[in-house]
Amino acid sequence: MTIALLSHIELDAGYPGRFEAAGFCLYFATSPEQRANLDPQIARQIRGVLTIGSIGLSATEMEVLPALEIICAQGVGFEHIDVAAARQRGIHVTNGPGTNNASVADHTLALMLAITRRIPQFDAAVRTGEWKKTRWNTPGMAGKRLGIIGLGNIGALIARRASGGFDMEIGYHNRRQQEDSPYRYFLTTTDLAEWADYLVVATPGGKNTVRLVDAAVLHALGPEGFLINIARGSVVDSAALIASLHNNAIAGAALDVVDGEPQVPPEMFTLDNLVLTPHVAGRSPESVENMLTLVLANLEAHFSGKPVMTPVPE
């Protein structure tokens, strides 16, 4: 007898077959409309849900899944999963800490270089025959100051790459200072932004970090500072960022995440000092393999009566 799973995301080639070989039957609801209009007959069979933090699973959505036993978030984020509602029903919630850290850190450095060296603009100019218009002076990254909001596992990897590869000075802001950290601690995000040439957002999403980077932080970052967000779109005040970029109050921004994604504020499309990627920092063949292998391990542990591998912390 196969176990019915509902997936909120498309799975890369080869992975559906691995789930089926492990005894699972996959159903997909990859859009809000599909999730809101699940076939009741299928909904009654679902015993596990595969999701990501930015999609999550609400208490209302859980109510239509009476057989639900486990929710697996692929990456580390689980901010839109109603964990309290799940626990009230005895539903296990797991996530994937560490599975995509290296990929996110690599992408962060790529975004920093892209916005600093105007890589997308140069590429577009060459492709349209405007070679002479590419004779712009662009700054370098070496020796600059990098401020990281959220010095967790990913933040630490970013710091290591930036300090070791680009000789950057590192500062950070967390809710609490890390006693064993070699980097400079700043009590507020505004103080960190005022010090930094680059401000990287690497903090978790959720209600505690909504608009943590606001107009005051952007003003402190200043006209020569760059903002990079690889965390969650909700952490940055989009309206304040658009105004800062439009007025050249900061030098530029590079975003892998946008509040309200996949919808993007149309004002962003006209900004020449902004680089956008579609929430792909955590995606690479290596990270996808890590994430889905861990999801399978959690599912197999649960349905064989063993403790899950990576339960979401209390």
N, C-alpha and C positions, 0 to 999 in steps of 0.2 A: 504494500500500500504506500503510495507516494504522499508526501506532505506538501500542502499548498502554500506557496509563498507569493506575496505581492511585492513587486519592485517598482519604486518610484523613479528609477533611472534606467536608461538603456544600458545593457551590458555589452562590453566589447566582445568581438568575435571569439568563439571558443569557450567563453565562460558559461553561457546557458547550458551547454552540453555537460560541463563539469558539475553544475548543480543537479541536472537530471540524473547523471551517473551516481550522484550521492544520495539519490532517493527523493529529490524535491521536484515539484511541478511549479513552474513559474508563470505568473500572470503579471501583466504590465499595466501601470497607470502612470504615465510619464507627464501628463499635463494636469493642471488644476481641474479642467472639465472632466477628464477621465476619472480623477480621484473623487470628484463630487457625484459622479453618476455610475458608481460600481454596480455591476449586475448583482442583485441581492443573493442569487444562488451561489455565485463565486465568493461573495463577501462572507457568507456563512462558513466557507471551507478554509479561509485564510488562517494559518497558524503562526506565520512569521512575516514581518515586513522588512524590506531592504530600503533604506532611505539615506539622505544626507542631511547635515545640520541645517542648511539653508531652506530645505523643504520641510523636513520634520514630520510629525504626526500629532494632530491635536486630539483633545479628549473627545470631541464630536466625531472625528474620523474613527477613533477607536471604538466608539459605541456601535458602529455598524459592522464590526468584526468580532462577533461573540466568541469565536474560538481562538482569538489571538493569544499567543504565549510569549513571543519574543519580538523585539524591535532591534534591528542592527543598523547603526549608522556607519557608513563606510569609512569616513575620515574621523578626525578627532572631534569635530564639532557636533553638538547635539542640541543647539540652542532653541530650535523650534519643535523639539519633541517634548510633549507634556509629560515629563518624567514623574511628577507627582500623581497624575491621573493613572499612569501605567502602574505605578507601585500600589495604588489602591486596589487595582484589579489583580495584582500578583504577576504582572507582565514584566519579564526581564528586559532591560535596555542595555545594549552594548555599543561601544564605539571603537575607533581604530587609532589609538594613540601611537605616534611614531611611524605610521605606515607611509606617510608622504612627506615627512620632514625635509629630506634632502631635496626633493623636487621643488618644494615651496621656496626653500632657501636659494636654490639655483635661479629660479624664476625671479626672485626679488632682485638679485644682482643684475640679471638681464634687464629688468625694468629700469633700474637705476642708471645703467649705461645707456639704454635706449633714450630716456628723457634728457640725460645730460649731453649726450653726443648727437642728439636729434636724428637718430638712425631712421625712424619712419619717414621723416621729412626729406632726408637725403635720398632715400630709396625712391620716394615718389618723384622727386625732382629729376633724378637720373632717368627714370622710366619715361618721363615726358619730354626728354631732350633738353632739359634745363641744366646742363652740366655746370655752366658758369655760375648759376645761382647757388651752387653748393659751396661756394668759397666763404662760408661763415666761420667765424671763430667760435668754437664751443669749448666749455671748460672741461677739465679732467676731474677724476674722482680721487686720485691718489693724494693721501695726506689730509683729506677733509674730515670733518666731524660728522659722525653718524649717531643719531639719536634713535633708540628703539623703544617703542611703547609696547611693553609685554616681553620681557626677557625670559620666555619659557624655552622649551626645547627647540622650537623653530627660531625664535629670536637669538638663541645662543649660537645656532649654526650660521645664521646671517652675520652675526658679530665676528665669528671665527673667519668666515670667508672675507669679510671686509677688512678686518685688521691684518690678517695674514697675507691676503692677496693685493690689497690696495693701501696698506699702511695707514688705515683710517683710525682716528681716535674714537672710542666708543663710549657713549653714555646711554643710560636707560631710565625708564620709569616703570615701576611696578607698584602694586598696592603696598608692598613691604619690601624693604631693602634685602638683597641677597647677601648674607654675611660672607660667603666664600667667593663672591664675584670679583674679578679683577677690574671691572669697569666702573665708571663714575656713576653714582646714583643721584637722581634728581627727584625732589619731593613732589613736584607737579609737572604735568604735561606742558604747561606754558613755559616753565623754567627750562625744560629740556628743549623745547622748540626754539627758544631764544638763543640757546647755546649752539644748536645743531645747524649744519649745512644741509643735511638730509634727515628727514623724519620718516621712519618706517613704522607702520602700524602692524603689529603682530600679536595683538591682544585677542582673547576670545570674544565672540559676539555675545548677545544677550542683553537683558535690560540694564545691567550694571555698566555697560560701556556704550550705550546709545549716545551718539554725538559727542563722544569724548574729545574728538578733534573738532572744535567749533571755531567761530570767527576770531576769538581771542588767541587761540593757539596758532591759527594761520597768520594772524598779524605778527605774533612773536617770531614765527619762522622767517618772515621778511622777504624782500624782493630778490634775494639771492639764494633762497632756500627751496628745496624740492621735497614734495610729499609723495610717499609710496605706500599704497594700501594693498596688502595681500591677506588681510584678516577677514573682516565682514564689512559690507557696505554701510551698515547701520552705525558703525563707529565714527564715520566722518559725516559732518553736516554738509550735504550735497549743495544746498543753496549758497552757503558760505564759501565753499570751495569754488563753485562756478564764479561767484563775484570776485574772489581773490585772483583767479586765473584771468578773468576778463580785464581786470584793472591792473594786471601785472604786479599785484601785491605779493605774490610769490613767483619764483622763477618758473615753476612747472610742477606737474603731478603725473604719476603713473599709477593706474588703478587696475587691479585684476578683479575687483569686486565693486559693485555699485548698489546703493540702497534701492530696493525695489526691483532688482534684476530678475528676469532678463530685460525688463524695460529700462531704458537709459534716458535720462533727461535730454531732450533734443538740443538744449543749449550746449551740451558737451561736444556735440559733433562739429561745431564751428571753431573750437579752441585749438589753436596751433601749438599751444604749450601743454598739451595733455596727450598721454599715451594710454590706450585702453586695450585690455585683453579680456576674453570672456570667461573669467573664473576657471582658468586652466592651470594655475600655479601648481596645484597638487596632482596634476595628471601627467604621468609618464608611464611607459610600459612597466617599469620597476615598481612604481607606487601603486598602480592598479593591481598588479600581481600581489603585492603585499596586502592591500586592502581586502581584496576578494578572498584570498587564502585565509585571512583572519576571520572574515564573515563566515565562511564555510566551517572553520574550526569552532566558532561560537555556536553555530546552528547544530553541528553534529554533537557537540558536547551537551547542549541543552536537551536535544531530542533522544539522547542516550542516557539521560538521567544524571549527567555529571555537571559540576559547576561551570559556568561560562568562563571564557578566557579573560575577557576584558570588560567587566561590568562598569557601567557609568558610576562614578563615585557618588556616595551619599551627599 
